[in-house]
Amino acid sequence: MEWSPGELAVVARGDLVRDGGSKISSAFIDSRAPIAGGLFVPIIAARDGHDFVPDAVAGGARAVLIDRAHEIPALDASVSVVRVADTQRALDDLATAARARVRGPVVAITGSNGKTTTRAYIQAVLESHYDQVLCTSGNLNNHLGVPLTLLGTPHAPDAMVLELGMSAPGENAHLSKMVSPDVGVITSVGVEHFEFFESVEAIADAEFEVASYIRESGSLIVPCDDALLAMRAPRRACAGLIRVGPCEDANVRIERAWIDEQASPRTQASVLLSGGRAHQVELRAFGLHNARNAAAALGVAEALGIPLEPAIERLAAVEPVGDRGRVFRCGGHLVVADCYNANPSSMGAALSSFVALRGCCDGPLVAVLGDMLEMGDDAPQFHRALGAEVADHGLDALVGVGSEAGHAVSEASARGVHARGFDPADVEAIVAATVEALNVREGGAVLFKASRGIRLERVVEGLTRALDG
């Protein structure tokens, strides 16, 4: 978003100390990643961002906000300075004003699993109809990332899709109020952040906070087969409620989803939309659960009146975002890299899709599973259940990574699975154990999944070198 120095001061509810004479474009909070011509917002957290104002200006900032409790440093006369009561609140005010300038639709996504992949699908759907779409980049989905996204480029978007991340009650409400979405999407409710929530019901309440801030004529999209969300979403006739999933009365119904047994398996789905016509959808991201993420994106198309055929074509071209269901072949084996996040529900979904490969893989199916973090006091129980699930699926081997994953290893081993556990730092040993578990020259498959903090992508890289060598 672009501002004159005077506009900046008014919207930030501050005093224009100096008008540098230049338009301000976008905002940033990290002086190590400056935006030329942008606004530097010094956030007071573990470190005080005011200490880095000179560095931000040297990097090209054309304006800075200064908290009233701080002295104004000596800066070049071309740099606009606005004094505010609180820099975080001023950033929120600017973001709220930036959202108000957008005349096209704004979509907000929240949920325990699948937010980033769903965001990529919705972005593709919007780009099939709108020229300029502003969307969340990377993991900028928290109290800092969302306002920075709203203030980013393109400056006059035709539409927006924003990912909302939360780890405590009230955070989604704060972000949703700022975003004021035309369409809200809740992907799922699962066990996550148990260090900060008392129950999965409390998590559902927090995810559902977005519903209170959807614009009056807007729509809420929820999975029809999530009981916790179904209880909170009215089932009465409601033009603004779009239910997606396998239920017979879903507005966007997944008739069937399957893994297409190609050289690199694709997720396929038959989706029935309003009017009763079935559409075939192909997805490059691995996992049957991604059919529901794609159905949510088609729900957005339905809500906004976007033609379906071009939208479906765009969906088929979306590449997996990072290691979220990336599939590739290496040394004759199939590798599924899903290393970015993990909780009990996403682990279950990944394992269900992985075992479906049994028909197209002649060799063993090996799961390399790391700790699911932020599970609270019940973490051992959740990991033991994971080990039982590995055994129930009949996988050939489990390589556990992390102290909590040791509980999964013990449970799976007790149920007859070849299972070994390792410290996350011992990458070479984990790679060697995975190669040993594959135990044939080609034809096997390996699934990698863990919470981001385990850094399982290091093992993926090591296995790639080992098999290609």
N, C-alpha and C positions, 0 to 999 in steps of 0.2 A: 504494500500500500504506500502511496506517496502523500507527503504532507508539506505545506509551507511551514516555516518556523512558527508563525503565528497560530496556524491551525493546530500544530503539535502542542503548543502550550495550552490552548483552550481545551482540547480533548483530554490531555493528561492532567487537567485541573491543577496546572502549575503556573509559575511566573516566568515570562520570557526575559531572562537576564541579558541575553545577547542574541541578536538576529544575525546569523552568519551570511544571510542573503541567498542561500541555496535550498532547493527542494531536498527533502529527505526521503530516501527510498529504502524500505524494509528496516528491520531491526535485528540486533544481535546482542548476546550477553557474554560471549567468550571472546576476549581480546586476541586469542590465538587463531580465531577464525573470523576475521573482520569482514564486513561488507562495505565496499567502497561506496561512499555517498549515503551510508546507512546511519541509523540511530543506535548508539551504544547505551544499553540499559544496565547499569551496575547493580547486580543483585547482591543483597547482603545475606550470606548463608554461612557455610563453614569458613569461607574467606570473603572478605569485603570487596565487591567488584569495583568500588571507588578507587582502590589501589592501582587499578589497571586502566584508568581513564586515559593517561598519556599514551599507553601502548595502543589502545583502541583508536585514538586520533591518528597516531603514526600509521596505523593500518588503513586509514581512509575514512573513518567516521566523520560525518559532516554535522552531527548533532549529538549531544549527550544529555541525559537526565542526571540531576544531582539531588540527592536527599538533603532536606533542609538541615539535618544535623551535621552535614559535612561542609567543609570549606570548598570553594570553587577553585580548582587548580588553574595555573597560568596556561592558557591555551591560545592557539592562533585565532585571530579575529574572524576568520572564515568559518569557525565552528560555532554553531548555535548552541546555547546553553539554556536549559529549562530547569528551574528548581521546583521540586515536588515534595509532597509530604511523605510519600512512600513509593519507591521505585517499582516494586512488584505490583502495587495497586495501579500505578500509572500505566504499566505494561498491559494489565488487564483492561483498563479503560480504552486504551488505543486499539486493542484487539476487538473489543466489543463494537467500537465505532467502525472499524474496518469491515466487520461482518455486516453491519447495517447498510453499508454502501453496496453490497452485493445484491443484485436484482434477480439473479438466477437461483436455481435450487441449491440448497446446502444439505448434505447428507452426513449424519454423525453415526459412528459405529462404536459399539461397546460390546463386551462379552468376555468370558473366561478363556475361550479358545477361538482361533481362526480370525481374529480382527484384521491382521495385516494382509492375509490372503484375500479375505473378503473385500478389504479396501482396494486391493489391486483389481479385483473383478469389477467392483463398482466403478472404479476409475475408467476401466475399459468400456463399460456400458455408457458412461457419461460422454466419453470421448467419441463414441460412435454418433453422437448427436450434437455435441457442443464443441466449439472451436478451442476454447481455452478453459482448462480445468485445473484448479488449484487443489493439491492433495497433500496429505501428510507424507513427509519424507523420513525414512529411517524409523527411529523410535521416538520421534518428537510428538509424543501423545500425552504428556503430563502437564502440570500447571505452568511450566515454562514453554514446553514444546508447542502446545496448542496455540497460545497467543502469538508466538513467533511465526507459526505457519500462517495464521490469519493475516499477519503483516508482511508476508513474503510475496513472491512472484508466482504467477502473473498478477500485476497490480489491479487489473480490472477483469477478473475471471468471469466466465459465463456460468460456471458452476463450481461447487466445492465438494470434496469428500474428506472428512476429517476423522481420524481415529482417536478415541478417548480411552486413556488408560487410567486405571484407578487401583489403589491398594488399601483404601480405607473408606469408611462411610462418609458421604458428603462430597467426595472428590468429583464424582460424575455429575452431581448436581451443580457444582461450581463451574465445571467446564461446559456442561450443557446449557446453562444460562447464558454463558458467553457466546456459544456457537448458535443458539436459537435455531435448531435444524428444521428444515421442511420435512425431512424424512429421518426417522431414527431407526437404526438396525441393532438388535441385540442378537449376537451370534449364538450364545450358549451360556449356561451357568454350570460351573464345575468347582471342584475343590481347589482353591487357590488362596494364597495370602492368609493361610490359617493362623499366622502369627498375629494378624490384625482383625480377624473376624471370629465370632463365636460359633458360627454354624454356616452351612451351605445356604440356609434360608436367608441369613443376613447378607450373604454375597448376592443372592438373587434380588433382594431389596435394593442393594447398592447399584447393581447393573440396571435395574428398572428405573432408577432416578431420571434417566434421559427422557422418559415418557412424559414427565410433567413440564418439559420445556419445548416440546414440539409445537410448532406454530399451529394455529387454530385449524387451518385447512390442510394440515399435513398428515403424514402416515407413519405408523409404527409397524415395523416388520419383525416378527418373532418366529422361532421354530415351533411348529405345531406339536412336536413330540417331546418337548421339554416340559415336564410336569410343573416345575417350579415357576416357569414363565407363564404357562397356561393358566395357572391359578391367579396370576396378577394381571393378565391381559383379558379384558372382557370378551366373552364368546358371543355376546349379543350382536345383532346386525350393526356393523360399524364400518362406514366407508373408509375410515382411516386406519383400520387394522388389517394387515396382510399377513396371513399365516403361511409359512413355507415348510415343506418336508414331505414325509411319506404318507401322511394322513389322508383319508379319502375326501375330507371336506376342506383340505388346504387350498388356499387361493393359488399358490404355485406348488403343484404336487409333483414330487419325485416318484414317478411310476416304477423306475428301476435304475439301479446304479451298479456298475460292474467295472472290473479292471480288464482292459483290452490287452490281450497277450501279444504285444508287439515287441520289437527289439528293445525299445524303452517303453514299458507299459504306460498307457494313458488311462485316465479316469473317464468313463463314459456314463452318460445319464440320459434317460428319457424323461422329459419334464412336461407336465400338462399345465397349461396356463389358461386364463379366462377365455371363454369361447370354445373350450373343449379340444383344442388342437394340441397334439403332442409335438414337441421339438426335441431333436437330438442335440446334445451338448457334449463337446469333447474338451477335456481339460488336460493341460500338460503337467500340472502338479499331481503327485501321487497321493492317493488316499480317497476312499469312498466318502469320507466326511466332507471332502471338498465339493461333492455334489450339492450339499446343503448350502455351502458358502456361495456357490454359483447360483443356486435358487434364490438366495437372498438378493443377489445382484439383479436377477431378473425381476424380483419383486420391486426393486427400485425403478426398473424400466416401466413396469406396470403402473406404479404410483405416479410417475412423471410423464406418462404417455410417450415414451421413447419406443420407436419401432423395434420389434424383436429380432428380426433376421440380422440386421447389421450388428446389433448388440451381441448376438450369439457368435457371430464371426469373430468379433473382437475378443470374446472370452477364450476362444480356441487358441488365440495367439499369445495369451498371457503366460510368461515364464514364471516358474516358482520364484518367490521373493527370498533371496539368500538360500539358506539351507532349511527351507520349509517345504519338505516334500520333493526335493531335487532328486532326480533319478538318472543314473548313468551306468554304463557298463565299463568294467575294468578287469583285465586279466581273465575274461570269460565269465565273470560273475556280475550279478546285478547289485548295485549299491543304491540304497535309499537313505539319503541324508536329511534328517529332520531334527536338527540339533539346536534349534533356537529356543524352544520352550517345552515344558513338560509338566503335566499334573495328571492325576489319575484318569480323568475322562479323555484327555488327549492321548495318553499312553494307550488306553483301551482302543481308541479309534485307530491309531497307527498299527497296533498289533492285528486288529481285525482285517485291515486292508493287506497287511504284509502276508498273513497266512493264506490269503486268496491267491498268492503267487505260486502255491504248491503245484498247480496244474501246468505252469510254464517253466518251472525250474526243476532240472533233474537232480541237482545237488542239494546239500543241506540248507535249511533256513536258520540263520544265525542272528540273534538280537544282541546288539551292544547297547545296553541301557544304563544311563547314569542317574544320579540322584535327582529326585523331584524336590526342589527347594521350597522353603516357606510353607511347609506342611504342618508346622507347630508340633505339639506334643504327640500327635497321632502319626507322625512320620514313619516310625517302624511298622505300624499296622498297615499303612498305605503301601509300603514297599513289600511287605510280605504278601499282600493281596496281588501285587504286580507279579511276583514270582509264581504264585498260583496260576495267574492268568497265562503266563508263558507256558506253563506245563499243560494247562487245559487246551491251549491252541496246538499242542503237539510240536512245538519248535524243537529243532535238533540241538541247539546250544544257546547258552546265555553267557555273555561276558558283562559282568557288573562293574560299574565305574563309580567309586565314591563310597563313603562310609555307610550311608543309608541304603545304597544299592546292595550292600552286603546282606541285608535282610531278604531281599528278593532272591539273591543267589542261594541262600540257605534254604528258602522255601522251595525254590525250583529244584534244587539238588535232592531234597527230601522226596520229591515227587518224580524222580527218575530222569531229570534233565541234566545233561552235561553242563555244569555251571561253574564258573570261576570268577573271583572278585579281585579288583585292583584299585590302587590309589590313582586318582586322576593325573597326578604328575608323572606316572610311569608309562608314558606314551608308547615307548618301544615294546614293553611287555604286553600292553593291551593289543597293539598291532600284531605281535607274534601269536598271541592267543586266538585272535580272530582268524588269522591265516590258518592256524592249526585246526580250528573248528570247521572251516570250510572244507578242508581235507581232500579236496579233489582238484584237478587241474582247471575245471570250468564247470559252469552250470548251477552254481549255488547263488544264494542271495543273502545280503546282510542289511539289517536295519539299524541305523544309528539314531538314538533319541535320548535327550536329557535336558535338564534346565540349562539355560545359557551359561550360568556360572561354572559349569563343569568343563566347558570349552572342548566339547567332544569333536569339534571340527578339526582339531589337531590330529586326532586319531584317523579321521577320514582322509586327511592329507597323507598321513603316514602309510595307511593301507594302500592308497593309490600308488604311492612310490613303490611299495613292496610288491604289489601285484603286477605293475607295469614293468618292474625291473626283471 
